[in-house]
């Protein structure tokens, strides 16, 4: 079994409580118990990929879920993040900002 799949399974079985994912987390994995996603630097992603990352934690669960995006203020990254956020708001997601 590939090491990545072993880690996913350990997460599903509560043997580990965190995973750090790169673009492999955008498609083809199921992590239904994940309830926190922290995204760092989404500058070069697409709206579709952002939606895929976001949806990883939005499956129904008892505790709810939280998505954090770390963005540098006053940068192109912030402009990109604002556009993605507006797209997701139009899809019905809710956001609040911590500055």
Beta strands, then each sheet from edge to edge (+ up, - down):
strand 1: 36-40
strand 2: 66-70
sheet 1: 1+ 2+
end
